[in-house]
Amino acid sequence: MKKAFFVLLLSLVLAFSLLACDNGSGGPDDGTQPTGSFTVTWIDENGNTISSDTIDAGSIPTCNYTVEDTVEWDYTLEGWATSVGGDVLSAIPAADANATYYAVVTAVKQKYTVTFNTGGGSNVPSQTVEYGEILSLPETPTYDGHRFVGWSYDQNGMEAVDFNKAITANDEYFAIWNEVVDAKALLASLLSGYSLNPWSFIPECMRSDYAQNVVQSNEIIQDYSSFIDTASIVYGFGEQWHMVHDNLEQSEAFFYVLNVIDTVAASSITAFNNYFDSNPADTARHTFMNGNYDITIDLSQEFITYVIEYSATLPIFGEQSIQIALAMHIESGERIGRIQLGDANALAYKFSENSYEFAIKYLGVRRAMFSIERTNDGVNGKIYEYLTVSSSEIGSCAEFYITDNYVSVVGNKADNMIGFTGYINELYDATNGRMLGYEVKETLSSIVYNTLWFNISDIAGISSIKYQPASEDAEATVYTNNKSTAWENKKVGGIGVKMLSRRYDIEFRTQYVYSYDVQSGKYVEHKIQVPMLFVQEENYGTLVDDIEEKNNISIVITLSNAHIEKIMLDYDILIPAFELIKDEMTSQEIVDYIGSKIEF
């Protein structure tokens, strides 16, 4: 029993001794085993320390390191080496001493693919290139019924592709096409439809040459120093409609030069057709001389453009160099024109079947923007006008509305009211052009006055009128009905902000009438002062009694109630709307719209 125990004890001692000689970690065979911990340092491919880790002896070191790719390079971590540029270790050994490992990284250029979207055209193969390289010029696609324009970065053709630009990302390029158009037919259409009658939107009775608007020059009364029979007084257009009328007249002076197109249109079409037939691959632009006219025809993606340049002597303007540029949008048929007369005069216009607009600079003193549109309810339009007077710029605006019965026009122009900052809405009979009256909104010292104005010819009971201008000794005075006593107004009275203002009175206001000069063959405009009766709207109900009380005259306003109510309704509706738009367009915006001469 003791012997067996001894043998067992000896076996255990031998086994322990064998274990002590083998450290199990690849340590030295000298019978010792590494113990404790070691520092393992990891260095990236650029020589920067990734981390320094302390690990126990015998443990396998690890490093969680990835290399981020860039748009230019694709990086791969191949492994780790024990020296810079050393061989990649097949495995990282267990820690038995301090150690440093170096990342071994390879890099290759990124590759990018550009595809070509032909939008229905023939297929164009994509191209794959390395970062920074440029593409080969792709083959030109074909598309039945279309002409290839070029490649664009966007589908709308806003930016052409630069094939000398280095590729740095995947991309898609878009083919831009023009539909094959009948260029000959387009030019013929443009030159047969260039003419424009801006008056076609306006009732004939609202023109100066309308028979009932034309007066004999000897019928125009300028002197009221003696009694004038009110039935003989001629009345015309108010200042708001005159602004509309005047700008239409001036635009018509520009359109006069368009008559030259009739002279050269046929030969221009022939010249372009001959060019087209002999140059089927390139019909974009053709320039030629036609007598004294330098003509360019240009066919682009959206427009066909026709430009004439020449010199001539013109009515009003004299000797001028002239450029006429006409363009038509190929898809919509909208027509655009520009006329340059010398350096100081230019007009740009755009029109379609139901709309027309133009901007004009005229004789260096006028800039205006005019627009008009035909709707289901009638015709609407507006005008912005800037005049240079003694180096100062004066701005005015007007809006007008035309129906079967009325022409309503609201604006802020009043030449005879110095410092006027109010608004006037005029009303005309659309069947005969006669002004029915107007209402004025004027603010003085924060007090708003609303005054109705009527031509004296529409006031029965006042048969004659005389006017004595103001002098050093007396105020201006009006006399009526051949009386020696002066016309007398009536104050509002009572207690209130308007108590000292006039309920009604007679004043002379600016209107415009027209006569025909046989010798020159032209219509002549006359700016005249005519007597009108005004009444504050809130005192309109007592007007008849007030005049009877102060002047012993029984009057009747011969306008229908419907006309008077229409004036008041326009005042309530049109003036607030006008106040919102009256400053929408500046003088500089008008100049920008007009632009400059066409240059090819």
C-alpha positions as CSV (number, residue, x, y, z in Angstrom):
1,M,0.0,0.0,0.0
2,K,2.8,2.4,0.8
3,K,4.6,1.4,-2.4
4,A,1.6,2.2,-4.5
5,F,1.2,5.6,-2.9
6,F,4.9,6.4,-3.5
7,V,4.6,5.4,-7.2
8,L,1.6,7.7,-7.6
9,L,3.3,10.6,-5.9
10,L,6.4,10.2,-8.2
11,S,4.2,10.2,-11.3
12,L,2.5,13.5,-10.3
13,V,5.9,15.1,-9.7
14,L,7.1,14.1,-13.1
15,A,4.0,15.3,-14.8
16,F,4.3,18.7,-13.1
17,S,7.9,19.0,-14.2
18,L,7.0,18.4,-17.8
19,L,4.3,21.0,-17.7
20,A,6.7,23.5,-16.2
21,C,9.1,23.0,-19.1
22,D,6.5,23.7,-21.8
23,N,5.0,27.3,-21.7
24,G,2.5,26.6,-24.5
25,S,3.1,30.0,-26.2
26,G,6.1,29.4,-28.5
27,G,8.4,30.8,-25.8
28,P,12.0,29.9,-25.6
29,D,13.0,26.3,-25.1
30,D,15.1,27.3,-22.2
31,G,12.4,26.1,-19.9
32,T,11.0,29.7,-19.2
33,Q,7.6,31.1,-20.2
34,P,6.8,34.8,-21.0
35,T,4.5,36.3,-18.6
36,G,2.8,39.7,-18.0
37,S,1.7,42.0,-20.9
38,F,3.2,43.7,-24.0
39,T,2.6,46.8,-26.1
40,V,1.5,46.3,-29.7
41,T,1.6,49.4,-32.0
42,W,-0.3,49.7,-35.3
43,I,0.9,52.1,-38.0
44,D,-1.1,53.1,-41.1
45,E,0.2,53.3,-44.6
46,N,1.0,57.0,-44.2
47,G,3.1,56.5,-41.1
48,N,0.5,57.6,-38.6
49,T,-0.2,55.6,-35.4
50,I,-3.5,54.0,-35.5
51,S,-3.4,52.7,-31.9
52,S,-1.1,51.3,-29.2
53,D,-2.7,48.3,-27.4
54,T,-1.5,46.6,-24.2
55,I,-2.3,42.8,-24.3
56,D,-1.5,39.8,-22.3
57,A,1.3,37.5,-23.2
58,G,0.2,34.7,-25.4
59,S,-2.8,36.6,-26.8
60,I,-3.2,37.1,-30.6
61,P,-3.2,40.9,-31.3
62,T,-5.8,42.3,-33.6
63,C,-6.5,45.8,-35.2
64,N,-9.9,46.8,-36.6
65,Y,-8.7,49.1,-39.4
66,T,-10.3,50.0,-42.7
67,V,-9.1,52.4,-45.4
68,E,-11.8,54.9,-46.7
69,D,-12.1,55.1,-50.4
70,T,-12.1,58.5,-52.1
71,V,-13.8,59.7,-55.3
72,E,-10.4,59.2,-57.0
73,W,-9.0,56.0,-55.3
74,D,-10.2,52.5,-54.4
75,Y,-8.1,51.3,-51.4
76,T,-7.5,47.7,-50.3
77,L,-5.9,46.7,-47.0
78,E,-3.7,43.7,-48.0
79,G,-2.5,42.9,-44.4
80,W,0.3,43.8,-42.0
81,A,4.1,43.8,-42.1
82,T,6.8,44.1,-39.5
83,S,8.5,46.9,-41.4
84,V,7.5,49.7,-43.8
85,G,7.2,48.1,-47.2
86,G,7.8,44.7,-45.8
87,D,6.1,41.4,-46.8
88,V,2.6,40.8,-45.6
89,L,2.4,38.4,-42.7
90,S,0.3,35.3,-43.3
91,A,-0.9,35.7,-39.6
92,I,-0.2,37.9,-36.6
93,P,1.7,35.8,-34.0
94,A,0.8,35.6,-30.3
95,A,2.3,38.4,-28.2
96,D,5.6,37.4,-26.6
97,A,7.2,40.9,-26.7
98,N,6.5,44.5,-27.6
99,A,5.8,44.7,-31.4
100,T,5.0,47.2,-34.2
101,Y,3.0,46.3,-37.3
102,Y,2.7,48.3,-40.5
103,A,-0.4,48.4,-42.7
104,V,0.2,47.3,-46.3
105,V,-2.3,49.1,-48.6
106,T,-2.8,49.1,-52.3
107,A,-4.6,51.8,-54.3
108,V,-6.2,51.8,-57.8
109,K,-8.0,54.6,-59.6
110,Q,-11.8,54.6,-59.3
111,K,-13.7,53.9,-62.5
112,Y,-16.8,55.8,-63.6
113,T,-19.4,55.1,-66.2
114,V,-21.2,57.8,-68.3
115,T,-24.4,56.7,-70.1
116,F,-25.9,58.5,-73.1
117,N,-29.7,59.0,-73.0
118,T,-30.9,59.6,-76.5
119,G,-34.5,60.1,-75.6
120,G,-35.9,57.8,-78.2
121,G,-32.9,58.1,-80.7
122,S,-30.5,55.4,-81.7
123,N,-28.4,53.7,-79.0
124,V,-25.1,55.2,-78.0
125,P,-22.8,52.9,-76.0
126,S,-21.8,54.0,-72.5
127,Q,-18.2,54.7,-71.6
128,T,-16.2,53.7,-68.5
129,V,-13.0,55.6,-67.7
130,E,-10.7,56.1,-64.8
131,Y,-11.1,59.1,-62.5
132,G,-9.7,62.3,-64.2
133,E,-9.8,60.9,-67.7
134,I,-11.9,62.5,-70.5
135,L,-14.4,60.8,-72.7
136,S,-14.1,60.0,-76.3
137,L,-16.5,61.9,-78.4
138,P,-19.6,59.6,-78.7
139,E,-21.1,58.8,-82.0
140,T,-23.9,61.1,-83.2
141,P,-27.3,59.5,-82.6
142,T,-30.1,59.6,-85.1
143,Y,-33.8,60.0,-84.6
144,D,-36.4,60.0,-87.3
145,G,-38.1,63.4,-87.7
146,H,-35.5,65.1,-85.5
147,R,-32.2,67.0,-85.9
148,F,-29.5,66.3,-83.3
149,V,-28.4,69.5,-81.5
150,G,-25.9,68.2,-79.0
151,W,-25.4,66.6,-75.6
152,S,-26.6,68.3,-72.4
153,Y,-26.0,67.7,-68.7
154,D,-29.7,68.1,-68.1
155,Q,-32.8,66.9,-69.9
156,N,-34.0,70.4,-70.7
157,G,-30.8,71.3,-72.6
158,M,-29.8,74.1,-70.3
159,E,-26.1,73.3,-70.2
160,A,-24.1,71.7,-73.0
161,V,-21.6,68.9,-72.2
162,D,-17.9,69.8,-72.2
163,F,-16.2,66.7,-73.5
164,N,-12.8,68.2,-72.4
165,K,-13.9,68.1,-68.8
166,A,-12.4,65.3,-66.6
167,I,-14.8,62.6,-65.4
168,T,-15.1,62.4,-61.6
169,A,-18.4,60.6,-61.1
170,N,-21.0,58.4,-62.8
171,D,-23.2,60.5,-65.0
172,E,-25.9,60.5,-67.6
173,Y,-25.9,62.8,-70.6
174,F,-29.0,63.7,-72.6
175,A,-29.4,64.1,-76.3
176,I,-31.1,67.4,-77.3
177,W,-33.2,67.3,-80.5
178,N,-34.9,69.8,-82.7
179,E,-37.9,68.5,-84.5
180,V,-37.3,68.7,-88.2
181,V,-39.3,71.8,-89.3
182,D,-40.2,73.1,-92.6
183,A,-37.9,76.1,-92.5
184,K,-39.3,77.5,-95.8
185,A,-42.9,77.4,-94.5
186,L,-41.8,79.0,-91.1
187,L,-40.2,82.0,-92.8
188,A,-43.1,82.5,-95.1
189,S,-45.4,82.4,-92.1
190,L,-43.3,84.8,-90.1
191,L,-43.1,87.3,-93.0
192,S,-46.8,87.1,-93.8
193,G,-47.9,87.5,-90.1
194,Y,-45.5,90.2,-88.9
195,S,-47.9,93.1,-89.2
196,L,-49.8,94.2,-86.1
197,N,-52.6,96.7,-85.6
198,P,-52.5,97.6,-81.9
199,W,-55.9,99.3,-82.3
200,S,-57.6,96.0,-83.1
201,F,-58.2,95.5,-79.4
202,I,-59.7,99.0,-78.9
203,P,-63.3,100.2,-79.9
204,E,-63.1,102.4,-83.0
205,C,-64.9,105.2,-81.1
206,M,-61.9,105.5,-78.7
207,R,-59.6,106.6,-81.4
208,S,-58.7,110.2,-82.4
209,D,-59.6,109.6,-86.0
210,Y,-63.1,108.3,-85.3
211,A,-65.5,110.6,-87.2
212,Q,-67.5,111.7,-84.1
213,N,-64.3,112.6,-82.3
214,V,-62.9,114.9,-85.0
215,V,-63.8,118.5,-84.6
216,Q,-63.2,121.6,-86.8
217,S,-60.3,123.6,-85.4
218,N,-62.5,126.8,-85.3
219,E,-64.9,124.9,-83.0
220,I,-62.3,124.5,-80.3
221,I,-62.9,127.1,-77.6
222,Q,-59.8,128.3,-75.7
223,D,-61.0,131.7,-74.5
224,Y,-63.8,131.9,-71.9
225,S,-63.3,135.6,-71.1
226,S,-66.8,136.2,-72.6
227,F,-69.9,134.1,-72.1
228,I,-69.8,130.9,-74.1
229,D,-72.9,128.9,-74.9
230,T,-72.4,125.6,-73.1
231,A,-74.0,123.7,-76.0
232,S,-71.1,124.8,-78.3
233,I,-68.3,123.5,-76.0
234,V,-66.5,120.5,-77.4
235,Y,-65.4,117.8,-75.0
236,G,-62.8,115.0,-75.6
237,F,-60.8,112.4,-73.8
238,G,-59.6,112.8,-70.2
239,E,-56.0,112.5,-69.2
240,Q,-56.1,108.8,-68.3
241,W,-57.4,107.6,-71.6
242,H,-55.2,110.1,-73.4
243,M,-52.1,108.4,-71.9
244,V,-53.3,105.1,-73.3
245,H,-54.2,106.7,-76.7
246,D,-50.9,108.6,-76.9
247,N,-48.7,105.5,-76.3
248,L,-50.7,103.5,-78.9
249,E,-50.2,106.4,-81.4
250,Q,-46.4,106.4,-80.7
251,S,-46.1,102.6,-81.1
252,E,-47.9,103.0,-84.4
253,A,-45.2,105.4,-85.5
254,F,-42.7,102.6,-85.1
255,F,-44.8,100.1,-86.9
256,Y,-44.7,102.4,-89.9
257,V,-41.2,101.1,-90.7
258,L,-42.5,97.6,-90.9
259,N,-43.9,98.5,-94.4
260,V,-40.4,97.9,-95.7
261,I,-40.9,94.2,-95.1
262,D,-43.5,94.1,-97.9
263,T,-40.8,95.3,-100.2
264,V,-38.3,92.6,-99.4
265,A,-40.3,89.6,-98.1
266,A,-40.8,87.8,-101.4
267,S,-37.2,88.1,-102.4
268,S,-36.0,87.1,-98.9
269,I,-38.0,84.0,-99.0
270,T,-36.6,83.1,-102.4
271,A,-33.0,83.7,-101.3
272,F,-33.5,81.6,-98.1
273,N,-35.1,78.8,-100.0
274,N,-32.2,78.7,-102.5
275,Y,-29.8,78.6,-99.6
276,F,-31.8,75.9,-97.9
277,D,-31.8,73.7,-101.0
278,S,-28.1,74.0,-101.5
279,N,-27.1,73.6,-97.8
280,P,-29.4,70.8,-96.5
281,A,-27.0,69.9,-93.6
282,D,-26.8,73.4,-92.2
283,T,-29.7,75.8,-92.5
284,A,-29.2,77.6,-89.1
285,R,-28.3,81.0,-90.5
286,H,-28.1,82.9,-93.7
287,T,-27.0,86.5,-94.3
288,F,-27.3,88.3,-97.7
289,M,-27.9,91.7,-99.2
290,N,-31.2,92.7,-100.8
291,G,-30.7,96.0,-102.5
292,N,-29.9,98.4,-99.7
293,Y,-31.1,96.0,-97.0
294,D,-28.7,93.8,-95.0
295,I,-30.8,90.7,-94.1
296,T,-30.1,87.8,-91.7
297,I,-32.3,84.7,-91.3
298,D,-31.6,82.5,-88.2
299,L,-33.2,79.2,-87.3
300,S,-32.5,78.1,-83.8
301,Q,-34.0,75.4,-81.5
302,E,-37.0,77.6,-80.5
303,F,-37.2,80.5,-82.9
304,I,-37.0,81.6,-86.5
305,T,-35.6,85.1,-86.6
306,Y,-35.6,87.6,-89.4
307,V,-33.4,90.8,-89.1
308,I,-33.2,93.7,-91.6
309,E,-30.7,96.6,-91.2
310,Y,-30.8,99.7,-93.4
311,S,-30.9,103.6,-93.2
312,A,-33.8,105.8,-94.1
313,T,-35.5,109.2,-93.4
314,L,-38.6,108.7,-91.3
315,P,-41.4,111.0,-90.3
316,I,-40.8,112.6,-86.9
317,F,-37.5,110.8,-86.5
318,G,-35.6,112.1,-89.5
319,E,-32.5,110.2,-90.9
320,Q,-32.0,107.1,-88.9
321,S,-30.2,103.8,-89.0
322,I,-32.9,101.1,-88.6
323,Q,-32.9,97.5,-87.4
324,I,-36.1,95.4,-87.6
325,A,-35.9,92.1,-85.8
326,L,-38.9,89.7,-86.1
327,A,-39.1,86.3,-84.4
328,M,-41.6,83.5,-84.2
329,H,-41.7,80.7,-81.6
330,I,-41.7,77.5,-83.6
331,E,-43.9,75.6,-81.2
332,S,-46.4,78.2,-79.9
333,G,-46.5,80.6,-82.9
334,E,-46.1,83.6,-80.6
335,R,-44.5,86.5,-82.4
336,I,-41.9,88.8,-81.0
337,G,-40.5,92.0,-82.6
338,R,-38.0,94.7,-82.0
339,I,-37.5,98.0,-83.9
340,Q,-34.5,100.2,-83.3
341,L,-34.5,103.7,-84.8
342,G,-31.1,105.3,-84.2
343,D,-29.8,105.2,-80.7
344,A,-32.6,107.0,-78.8
345,N,-35.7,105.2,-80.1
346,A,-36.6,101.6,-79.7
347,L,-39.7,99.4,-79.3
348,A,-39.9,95.7,-78.4
349,Y,-43.2,93.9,-78.7
350,K,-44.8,90.5,-78.4
351,F,-48.2,89.5,-79.6
352,S,-50.5,86.5,-80.1
353,E,-54.1,86.2,-81.2
354,N,-55.5,87.5,-77.9
355,S,-52.7,89.6,-76.4
356,Y,-50.2,92.3,-77.2
357,E,-47.5,94.1,-75.2
358,F,-44.8,96.5,-76.0
359,A,-42.1,98.5,-74.3
360,I,-41.0,101.8,-75.9
361,K,-38.3,104.4,-75.4
362,Y,-39.1,107.5,-77.5
363,L,-37.1,110.6,-78.4
364,G,-35.1,110.2,-75.2
365,V,-37.9,111.5,-73.0
366,R,-40.5,108.7,-72.7
367,R,-40.3,105.2,-71.6
368,A,-43.5,103.1,-71.4
369,M,-44.7,99.6,-71.0
370,F,-48.1,98.7,-72.5
371,S,-50.0,95.4,-72.3
372,I,-53.5,94.4,-73.4
373,E,-55.4,91.1,-73.4
374,R,-58.7,90.0,-74.8
375,T,-60.7,87.8,-72.4
376,N,-64.2,86.3,-72.3
377,D,-65.4,89.4,-70.4
378,G,-63.9,92.0,-72.7
379,V,-60.5,93.6,-73.0
380,N,-58.1,94.5,-70.2
381,G,-54.9,96.5,-70.3
382,K,-52.4,98.6,-68.4
383,I,-49.7,101.0,-69.1
384,Y,-46.6,102.3,-67.1
385,E,-45.2,105.6,-68.4
386,Y,-42.1,107.6,-67.3
387,L,-41.5,111.1,-68.7
388,T,-38.3,113.1,-68.3
389,V,-39.1,116.7,-67.6
390,S,-36.4,119.2,-66.8
391,S,-34.0,116.3,-65.8
392,S,-36.7,114.9,-63.4
393,E,-38.5,111.6,-64.1
394,I,-42.3,111.6,-63.6
395,G,-44.1,108.3,-63.5
396,S,-47.7,107.5,-64.3
397,C,-49.8,104.4,-64.6
398,A,-53.2,103.5,-66.0
399,E,-55.4,100.4,-66.2
400,F,-58.4,100.0,-68.5
401,Y,-61.3,97.7,-68.9
402,I,-63.4,97.5,-72.1
403,T,-66.9,95.8,-72.3
404,D,-69.7,96.1,-74.8
405,N,-71.1,99.1,-72.9
406,Y,-68.3,100.9,-71.2
407,V,-64.6,101.8,-71.3
408,S,-63.4,102.2,-67.8
409,V,-59.9,103.6,-67.2
410,V,-58.2,104.4,-63.9
411,G,-54.9,106.2,-63.4
412,N,-52.9,108.7,-61.5
413,K,-52.1,111.3,-64.2
414,A,-53.2,114.9,-63.8
415,D,-51.1,117.5,-65.6
416,N,-53.3,120.4,-64.5
417,M,-53.2,119.5,-60.8
418,I,-49.7,120.4,-59.5
419,G,-48.5,117.9,-56.9
420,F,-51.4,115.5,-57.6
421,T,-51.0,112.2,-55.8
422,G,-54.5,110.8,-56.1
423,Y,-56.3,108.6,-58.5
424,I,-58.9,109.2,-61.2
425,N,-61.4,106.7,-62.8
426,E,-62.8,107.9,-66.1
427,L,-65.9,106.3,-67.7
428,Y,-66.7,106.3,-71.5
429,D,-69.6,105.1,-73.5
430,A,-68.1,102.2,-75.6
431,T,-70.6,102.8,-78.4
432,N,-69.7,106.4,-79.2
433,G,-66.5,107.2,-77.2
434,R,-68.1,110.0,-75.2
435,M,-66.7,110.6,-71.7
436,L,-69.5,110.2,-69.2
437,G,-67.6,111.6,-66.2
438,Y,-65.1,110.5,-63.6
439,E,-64.4,110.4,-59.9
440,V,-61.3,111.5,-58.2
441,K,-59.7,110.2,-55.0
442,E,-57.4,112.7,-53.4
443,T,-55.8,112.8,-50.0
444,L,-54.9,116.2,-48.5
445,S,-53.5,116.5,-45.0
446,S,-54.7,112.9,-44.3
447,I,-58.3,113.8,-45.4
448,V,-59.7,111.8,-48.3
449,Y,-61.8,113.6,-50.8
450,N,-64.1,111.7,-53.3
451,T,-65.3,114.0,-56.0
452,L,-67.6,113.3,-59.0
453,W,-66.9,115.3,-62.1
454,F,-69.3,116.0,-65.0
455,N,-69.0,117.9,-68.2
456,I,-71.0,121.1,-68.1
457,S,-72.8,119.9,-71.3
458,D,-74.4,117.2,-69.2
459,I,-75.8,119.7,-66.7
460,A,-79.2,121.1,-67.9
461,G,-79.9,124.5,-66.4
462,I,-76.4,126.0,-67.0
463,S,-76.7,127.6,-70.5
464,S,-73.6,129.8,-70.7
465,I,-70.3,130.2,-68.8
466,K,-67.6,132.8,-68.5
467,Y,-64.2,132.5,-66.8
468,Q,-62.1,135.4,-65.3
469,P,-58.6,134.2,-64.4
470,A,-57.1,135.1,-61.1
471,S,-55.2,138.4,-60.8
472,E,-53.3,140.3,-58.1
473,D,-56.6,141.8,-56.9
474,A,-59.0,139.0,-57.3
475,E,-59.4,135.2,-57.3
476,A,-60.4,133.3,-60.4
477,T,-64.1,133.7,-60.9
478,V,-66.8,131.8,-62.9
479,Y,-70.0,133.3,-64.2
480,T,-73.0,131.4,-65.5
481,N,-76.2,132.0,-67.5
482,N,-75.1,135.5,-68.6
483,K,-75.3,136.7,-65.0
484,S,-73.2,139.6,-63.7
485,T,-73.0,137.9,-60.2
486,A,-70.3,135.3,-59.8
487,W,-71.0,131.6,-59.5
488,E,-71.0,130.6,-55.8
489,N,-70.1,127.3,-54.2
490,K,-71.2,126.0,-50.8
491,K,-69.0,124.8,-48.0
492,V,-69.7,121.4,-46.4
493,G,-70.2,123.1,-43.0
494,G,-71.1,121.4,-39.7
495,I,-68.5,119.9,-37.5
496,G,-65.9,117.7,-39.1
497,V,-62.6,117.6,-41.0
498,K,-64.2,118.6,-44.3
499,M,-66.4,121.4,-43.0
500,L,-64.4,124.2,-44.8
501,S,-64.1,122.3,-48.1
502,R,-66.5,122.9,-51.1
503,R,-69.4,120.7,-51.5
504,Y,-69.5,121.4,-55.3
505,D,-68.0,123.9,-57.7
506,I,-67.1,124.5,-61.4
507,E,-63.4,124.2,-62.4
508,F,-61.6,123.9,-65.7
509,R,-59.9,120.6,-66.4
510,T,-57.6,119.2,-69.1
511,Q,-59.1,117.3,-72.0
512,Y,-57.9,116.4,-75.5
513,V,-59.7,116.9,-78.8
514,Y,-58.6,116.3,-82.4
515,S,-59.0,118.0,-85.7
516,Y,-57.9,117.0,-89.2
517,D,-55.4,119.2,-91.1
518,V,-56.1,118.8,-94.8
519,Q,-52.9,120.4,-95.9
520,S,-50.7,117.9,-94.0
521,G,-53.1,115.0,-94.2
522,K,-52.7,114.4,-90.4
523,Y,-54.8,114.5,-87.3
524,V,-53.8,117.3,-84.9
525,E,-54.2,116.9,-81.2
526,H,-55.4,119.9,-79.1
527,K,-54.9,120.0,-75.3
528,I,-57.7,122.3,-74.0
529,Q,-59.2,123.4,-70.7
530,V,-63.0,122.7,-70.4
531,P,-65.5,123.6,-67.6
532,M,-66.6,120.7,-65.4
533,L,-68.8,120.5,-62.4
534,F,-67.6,118.6,-59.4
535,V,-69.4,117.5,-56.2
536,Q,-68.2,115.5,-53.2
537,E,-69.8,112.1,-53.4
538,E,-71.3,112.3,-50.0
539,N,-73.0,115.6,-51.0
540,Y,-74.3,114.4,-54.3
541,G,-77.8,113.8,-52.9
542,T,-78.2,117.5,-52.1
543,L,-76.4,118.9,-55.2
544,V,-79.5,120.2,-56.9
545,D,-80.9,121.9,-53.8
546,D,-77.4,123.4,-52.9
547,I,-77.0,125.0,-56.3
548,E,-80.5,126.3,-56.2
549,E,-79.9,127.8,-52.8
550,K,-76.6,129.5,-53.7
551,N,-77.1,130.5,-57.4
552,N,-80.9,130.4,-57.9
553,I,-80.3,128.0,-60.7
554,S,-82.3,124.8,-61.1
555,I,-80.1,122.1,-62.6
556,V,-80.6,118.5,-63.8
557,I,-77.8,116.0,-64.5
558,T,-78.8,114.6,-67.8
559,L,-76.7,111.4,-67.4
560,S,-78.6,108.3,-66.7
561,N,-78.6,106.9,-63.1
562,A,-77.0,103.7,-64.6
563,H,-74.0,105.8,-65.9
564,I,-73.5,107.6,-62.6
565,E,-73.8,104.4,-60.6
566,K,-71.2,102.8,-62.9
567,I,-68.8,105.7,-62.2
568,M,-69.2,105.2,-58.4
569,L,-68.9,101.4,-58.7
570,D,-65.7,101.7,-60.7
571,Y,-64.4,104.0,-58.0
572,D,-65.0,101.5,-55.3
573,I,-63.6,98.5,-57.2
574,L,-60.9,99.7,-59.6
575,I,-59.1,102.3,-57.5
576,P,-58.2,99.8,-54.7
577,A,-57.0,97.3,-57.3
578,F,-55.0,100.0,-59.1
579,E,-53.2,101.1,-55.9
580,L,-51.8,97.5,-55.6
581,I,-50.2,97.5,-59.1
582,K,-49.3,101.2,-59.9
583,D,-45.7,100.8,-58.9
584,E,-45.0,97.3,-60.1
585,M,-42.8,98.3,-63.1
586,T,-39.9,100.7,-62.9
587,S,-38.3,102.8,-65.6
588,Q,-35.2,100.6,-65.6
589,E,-37.3,97.4,-66.0
590,I,-38.9,98.9,-69.1
591,V,-35.4,99.7,-70.5
592,D,-34.3,96.1,-69.7
593,Y,-37.4,94.7,-71.5
594,I,-36.5,96.7,-74.6
595,G,-33.0,95.4,-74.6
596,S,-30.5,96.2,-77.3
597,K,-30.0,95.6,-81.0
598,I,-29.7,92.0,-82.2
599,E,-26.1,90.9,-82.7
600,F,-25.1,87.7,-84.5
